[in-house]
Amino acid sequence: MERADDPGDRRGRLVRLTPLGEETAVRATRRHRDNLRRLLAQQLLAEHWERFASGRRLLSHAVENGVPRRR
């Protein structure tokens, strides 16, 4: 994590992930996704899993397209 003074507010600090922190967050997110996929798949019949996975993909794309990126 990197910290810097907020140029718009002397009282505040800006915080952002370092490249290593970002890689760690992505790795953890993928592991969490894989664990959920494995655990949920055990609970659903194959045709229900496909419907669930399709809906999850739609939601994921909607969030990805609707959330502004900060860099």
N, C-alpha and C positions, 0 to 999 in steps of 0.2 A: 504494500500500500504506500502511496506517495501522498504527502500533504503539502499544500502551498497556501499562501495568503490569498484570500478572496479579493480580487481587485475592485469588486463592486461593493464590498462591505468590510471595513477594516476589522470588525469584531469577529468575522467568520474565517473559517479555513475550508479549503476545497480538498477533497479526498478522492483518489481514484486508484484503481487496481494497477499494479505493475504488470508487465507482460507475463511474468511468472504467476502472479496472482490470478490473472485472467485465464491462463492455461489450467491452473488448479481448479478454478470455478467451472470451466468447461468440462474437465475430466470428471469432477464430482457430479455435475448435472447429468452427464452421459451414464455414469454408473447408477445414479438414482433412477433414471429412465429405464435402464436395462433391468434393474431390480423390480421396478413396478410392472414392467412388461411381463417378466417371468412370473411374478406372484399373481397378477391379474389373469394371465393366460391360463393358469391352473384352475381358475374359478369359472371360466367361460367355455361354452362349447365353441367349436371352430367357427361356425357361421356367426355367432354372437361376437366373437373376438374380432372378426373382419369388420363388422359394423362399428364396433367400438373403436378400432384402430383408424378407420376412415373418419369418424367424427373427431377423434383426437387430432388427426392431421389437419382437418379443416380449422379447428380451434387454434392450433399451433401457428398456422399460416396467418390467420386473422390477427393474432396477437403480434406476430413478427412484423406484419405490415402496418399495424396500427400504433406500435410503440416507437416514439422517436429515438433515434440513436444519438448518444452523446459521445463525443470524441474531442 
